[in-house]
Amino acid sequence: MSSAVALQQEPAPITACTVSRDVQNFDLLIEDMEAELGEAWGDLSIRDAIAFFNQPDADALEFIAIAMDEEDEADFGEIAAIIKAAVEKGIKVLVIAEEVSPITLHQLLKLGAEEFVPYPLPEGALHDAIERMHAPQAAEPEAAAATAADTALRPAGSDLDGVILAVQGMAGGTGTTTFAVNLAWELANIDSADPAPSRGFLRRARKSEDTSLPRVCILDFDLQGGSVSTYLDLPRREAVYELLSDTESMDSESFLQALLTYNERLHVLTAPADMLPLDLITPEDIDRVLAMARANFDYVIIDMPKTVVMWTETVLTQAHVYFSTLELDMRSAQNTLRFIRALKSEELPVNKLRFVLNRAPRRSDMSGRGRVKKMAESLDISIEVQLPDGQRQVAQAGDHGLPLALDAPKNPLRREILALARSVHETAQSDTRAEASI
């Protein structure tokens, strides 16, 4: 009798639980949980989850996987309470979501959910998510150092103090993304030994003196119509949404991993894969991303949405130069006037604006040059950069996913952007040398 009892094995402790309205609606999740955990997992209903956390059996729980679809959004309060209770008990939270709105997912991640995986589950996605949740405890200092070395970038906390150059169009079709992408590429490949005369655009520059090519990244903050990835033939990644949804837990490693590299020179944070609300991110989110970008790069180019949003002020305040693209037409003039009035009414730094005229008339077009002068005088602005019409080659370069320097290096638009990039870089270096001499 006693020997028979001794031969009985204790059941394996439950280390994970699914939480759902009905787990049978997520058959792929059941299969993957069994593959990952065997019998060491269980299932809880939404109503029973919090009560279970208070039982002794919950002490062994490492994580819960909340499986939900669009019908569960009506029960957001209950799900939010489950996440808060799990976090307080030290249980990690993974969200498995099918056709759930981005705003709801953003709120769940803000409450403390560490991972999000779409449903139907991609192959290996659950395994990867579990590995990531365990990574902070399992990661060794040597592994972290190896990851940092693989990025070939300086980590946050370095002495870099990157220059922020934002670009916003005063109207649609004014070449904002074309200008931002090509300016970023030219800066990433700038020949510091052959600078152009300074135009004095910058008020402050990076602190470190470095003779190597600058580190440059471009951030596509147009969450709805961003096309930087299209112009550089790069894929849009879910990692971007995950990063922007939880900037509080962002570190240098997660930030760099969300970036893509173009031709080993330019680092790109693409717009998210899905069209998202512009208020998905807050001024605090933008502030964290910009701080991380400045710590890792010499130049940070930001492609802004045409719409003024609640975090436009954050970018404008931190930008060294805020390029505003416009054309020689009434819509650009009216929008520019309204934009300036809005900034002045909020007492924002209008002096950071540098106006860029796209498709500017040729020097020989005296009538066109007169119109430019009249437009500047009527708006009480100075149009410091006039970009020529690159014509068909510009559209072709965008379709090919190439900067003009690689697709049409002799194009007049490319030459003007290159001259501007040299001017910006020379100004940055001059300011750096001046600071070093003080």
Secondary structure, DSSP 8 states (H G I E B T S, - for coil): -HHHHHH--------EEEEES-GGG-HHHHHHHHHHHTTSEEEEETTTHHHHHTSGGGGG--EEEEEEEGGGGGGHHHHHHHHHHHHHTT-EEEEEEES--HHHHHHHHHHT--EEEESS--TTHHHHHHHHHHHHHH--HHHHHHHHHHHTS--TTSS---EEEEEEESSTTS-HHHHHHHHHHHHHT--TTS--------S---SS---S---EEEEE--TTT--HHHHTT----HHHHHHHHTGGG--HHHHHHH-EEETTTEEEE---SS---GGGS-HHHHHHHHHHHHHH-SEEEEE--SS--TTHHHHHHH-SEEEEEE-SSHHHHHHHHHHHHHHHHTT--GGGEEEEEEEE--TT-HHHHHHHHHHHHHHT--EEEEEE--THHHHHHHHHT--HHHH-TT-HHHHHHHHHHHHHHHHHHHHHHHHHH-
